[in-house]
Amino acid sequence: MYKSFYNLTRNPFEITPDPSFLFPTKKHNEALAALYYGVRRHKGFVVLTGEVGTGKTMLLRCLLQLLKKTNDVSYAYVFNGRLSPAEFLQYVAGDFGLPAANKNKSELLLDLFWYVVSRGRQNLTTVLVVDEAHQLSPSILEEIRLLTNLETTQTKLLQILLVGQPELDDKLNSVQLRQLKQRIAFRSKLIPLDLDETRGYIERRLQLAGASSEASTIFPPQTIAAVHRYAEGIPRVINTICENALIAAYSQRMRTVTPGIVEEVAVEFRLGVVHSNWTDSANSDDGMSLRDAAKTLLDFHDQLQRIPARERSLRVTAPMRMGKQ
């Protein structure tokens, strides 16, 4: 919709984790290196954590792209942590291409054992990748610990990558999982972007979308500072703010996104508002405050549901200040 107006060839701020848009900060480079090194050197067990929207899944997809370039790696990718132990093993076996239907837990473990051992004898690499690992139950994490026993005297036969939100760290720090924690070879954590990284992130995405030298004029420094303040350095939120700010600026035929437009987007998406409302209600004995906070969240949800229709309306309305996508 706005691409031709800003001389772009593609949407720069899609929230899908496209590896081609990776912005390699120092922390992202360190985390990707730890994941790759852990797999290629057969270190056995690597953990990556980070807040929602910091780029964990995108980093995983970059890693898998790297691994696909070789012909000696086979991996199972699990992204649903809300499974029973038997379902988890079935999913893993099935993703490795092993027959898993109508098999009990013992049969699945035996099949996985022989599969991993057979590949190890051929000097092939076998990887289990678990995204959203903070959702895993202690019983599944214990199954994963047992899978780490697949090893020779020199090397680990199964490489395991656990990726999840900071709650995963809390689980791994629990007493009942101390044996699993002791087996971690590398541990990385993604953090929000600082202001300079946010500037680089926005400009790189615009450049990859075709903006070239125009990137700094579409989002000038003052506007980027406003984006960073409301997004708190979270890449996914940065994308949401910038996408909607571009739509609003386009609707007014503005070549430059202003801090005021960013502020309007932040207000519409309740950025910096919802959390404080819930904090206030939690510290108050006034039942009305709790209802007000609940209403705020419901309004936010309703607003999100109306986004597609409002975006379509931009095609037929006159240029004027409007709500964001």
Protein Blocks (a to p, Z undefined) as FASTA:
>chain_A
ZZmmnopabdfkbcbdcfklpccdfklmmmmmmmmmmmmnonopacddddehilpmmmmm
mmmmmmmmpckbccdddfbfbbcfklmmmmmmmmnopafehpafklmmmmmmmmmmmmmm
nopacddddehklmpcfklmmmmmmmmmpccfkbcfbdcdddddfklmmmmmpmklmmmm
mmpmbdcddddddfklmmmmmmmmmmmnonmmmmmmmmgfklmmmmmmmnnopaklmmmm
mmmmmmmmmmnopabdcfklmmmmmmmnogoklmmmmmmmmmpcbfklmmmmmmmmmmmm
mmmmmmmmmmmmmmmmccdddddZZ
